[in-house]
Amino acid sequence: MINPLRFRFQQQLKRFVPQIKVNKSYKKEIYRKAIHLSSLWIPALIYFAHPGFAVTVFSILFAGDAVLEYGNYKHWPWARQTFGRLFFKTLRNKETKRIYFQVSGSLYVLLAAISCTLLFSKPVAAIAMTVMLISDTVAALIGKACGTRKLYRHKSMEGTFAFFLSALFINMLYEPVFHFTYAGVLACLAATIAEMYEDKLEVDDNLSIPLFVGTILTVLG
C-alpha cells in the first residue's frame, strides 16, 4: 500500500528538483571521442620520429586493423571477440548493423597518418592530424550538447563554429614551428567544409580533413 504522505512528498519534490535523464547516445559519443583523442600520439610521432619509422608503425597498425575488421565481418571467432572488446562501444548503431564489409574510422585515421607523413612536411602533417583529431571531437561534443541551429542535415551551427574556432586555435599553437598566416585560416575553413559535407565528398572526414589542411598549408603556407 502506498503511503499517502510519502507519495505527496515525492510529487512536491519533483516540482523543485530537476529530473536528470541519462543521455546514453551522448555518453557513447564521449567514449568514441575519448578514443579519438587517444590517437594524439600520431601527430607526436609524425613530428618527433623519422618519417620512415612513423610510416612503418602506421602501416603495421593499418594492416593489423584491416585484418581484424575483415575477420570480424567474416565472423572469425578470435577477430569478433577482439574487435568487440576494442571497438564495440565506439560504433554507432548503423555501423553495428552492416550487411556488407565496410571499414571503420580507425583505418581512415591510420591511412591519413600514412598519407600526411609521406606528402607533407613534419609540422604541416602534425597540424593536419591534430586538427582532425581535436576539432572533430570538439564539434561532435558541442554539437550534441548544445547544437540547436541546424546548418546541414545533422550538423549544427554551434558544432560547426566550434570546429572552426578550435582548428584556428590549433594552428596558432603550432606557431613556433609553422608560421600562422591566411593559409591557416583557409585551411581551417576548408577542413570545416569537409567535415560538414562529408556525405557530398563521399570521403571519410578522418581522411579528408587532414588532406585538405595539409594541402592548403603546403601550397599557400
CORURBEL-V600490 format. One record per backbone hydrogen bond with DSSP energy under -1.0 kcal/mol. NH is the residue of the N-H (numbers start at 1). CO is the residue of the C=O. Records with the same first field share a line. If there is no record, write none. Layout:
# CORURBEL-V600490
NH = CO / CO
This chain:
# CORURBEL-V600490
7 = 3
8 = 4
9 = 5
10 = 6
11 = 7
12 = 8
13 = 9
14 = 10
17 = 13
24 = 22
27 = 23
28 = 24
29 = 25
30 = 26
31 = 27
32 = 28
33 = 29
34 = 30
35 = 31
36 = 32
37 = 33
38 = 34
39 = 36
40 = 37
42 = 39
44 = 40
45 = 41
46 = 42
47 = 43
48 = 44
49 = 45
54 = 50
55 = 51
56 = 52
57 = 53
58 = 54
59 = 55
60 = 56
61 = 57
62 = 58
63 = 59
64 = 60
65 = 61
66 = 62
67 = 63
68 = 64
69 = 65
70 = 66
71 = 67
72 = 68
73 = 69
74 = 70
75 = 72
76 = 71
80 = 76
81 = 77
82 = 78
83 = 79
84 = 80
85 = 81
86 = 82
87 = 83
88 = 84
90 = 87
91 = 88
96 = 92
109 = 105
110 = 106
111 = 107
112 = 108
113 = 109
114 = 110
115 = 111
116 = 112
117 = 113
118 = 114
119 = 115
120 = 116
125 = 121
126 = 122
127 = 123
128 = 124
129 = 125
130 = 126
131 = 127
132 = 128
133 = 129
134 = 130
135 = 131
138 = 134
139 = 135
140 = 136
141 = 137
142 = 138
143 = 139
144 = 140
145 = 141
146 = 142
147 = 143
151 = 155
152 = 155
155 = 152
157 = 149
160 = 156
161 = 157
162 = 158
163 = 159
164 = 160
165 = 161
166 = 162
167 = 163
168 = 164
169 = 165
170 = 166
171 = 167
172 = 168
173 = 169
174 = 170
175 = 172
177 = 174
178 = 174
184 = 181
185 = 181
186 = 182
187 = 183
188 = 184
189 = 185
190 = 186
191 = 187
192 = 188
193 = 189
194 = 190
195 = 191
196 = 192
197 = 193
201 = 197
202 = 198
207 = 204
208 = 204
209 = 205
211 = 207
212 = 208
213 = 209
214 = 210
215 = 211
216 = 212
217 = 213
218 = 214
219 = 215
220 = 216
221 = 217
